[in-house]
Structures are given as C-alpha cells and as structure tokens.
Amino acid sequence: MTLTRKTLILLAAGGSAALLLGAFFFQMIGFPPCAMCLWQRWPHAAAVVIGAAAYAFGARALCWLGALAAATTGGLGAYHTGVERDWWEGPTSCTDTGGGLGDLSGADLLSTDTSVVMCDQVSWQFLTLSMASWNVLASVVLMALWIMAARRAG
C-alpha cells in the first residue's frame, strides 16, 4: 500500500493536532505547562495550519515547512529534556538556576504567587520519559512523515 502525499499530510498535521489536544488535556486535568512546554506547542500549531494549506493546495514546499515545524518542536523538546535531566541549564525565568535567593527582591520573597511552573521539574512521565521527551520522539516521526510527503509525487 502506497500512501499518497495527501494522506501523509493528514497523518503529519493530524499528529501535531493530536499532540496539541493531548497537551491541552493534561493541562485540563491539573498539569499546568511551563514556559518551555508552551514554546513546544507553537510549532505544532503551525504544522496544523501548514497541513491544511498543503492539503488544499498540494504544494511540496509547504510539506518542507511542515517538516521544519516538526523539527523545531522536536529541537525544543530535546532542549527541554536536557534541562529536566540536568544535562544543561535552562532559562533562569523558569528553572532553579541563577543566584538563588540573593537575586530576589523583598517583594519577590513575600510573594505568594505560585503560578510559575518550573521547567526543570518533570511533572509527569511514562516509561521514564517526560512529556518533553515524548514530544521529541513523536516529532521525529512527524518530521519523517512530512519529508515523505514532500518527496512523494503529486
């Protein structure tokens, strides 16, 4: 069975849509996203829009853009995974890196705002992989689908 370009586009864009819906579901059941999690959502949203356009117009160039979107979210997920596993430091705005309490003002110390979700803390995992790690794996598959669609004849 040979998959057509349009079928591959549907699979790739549909995969990004499914990952976005999964992220929103986890958020709804009590796993709020950190800043880096939110960064990973934007390329998936772009891939869904690109997929709709690529399906409608059948443009090969759009498939390459879809592959780039999948690669981007995969790269962000890999970076996030490294931050979670302490392989490297993440942004000081959402990790425990930085100067510690010495960098905080008196107002910061007295603040009761607990809305910041730390990017270097794993809130959920399955088979020892965090959501960011699963995003990397899924994004590699989606990127492959996009590339297959781009290389497939009309």
Secondary structure, DSSP 8 states (H G I E B T S, - for coil): ----HHHHHHHHHHHHHHHHHHHHHHHHTT----HHHHHHHHHHHHHHHHHHHHHHH--HHHHHHHHHHHHHHHHHHHHHHHHHTTSS---TTSSS-SSGGGG--HHHHH--------TTS---EETTEEHHHHHHHHHHHHHHHHHHHHHS--
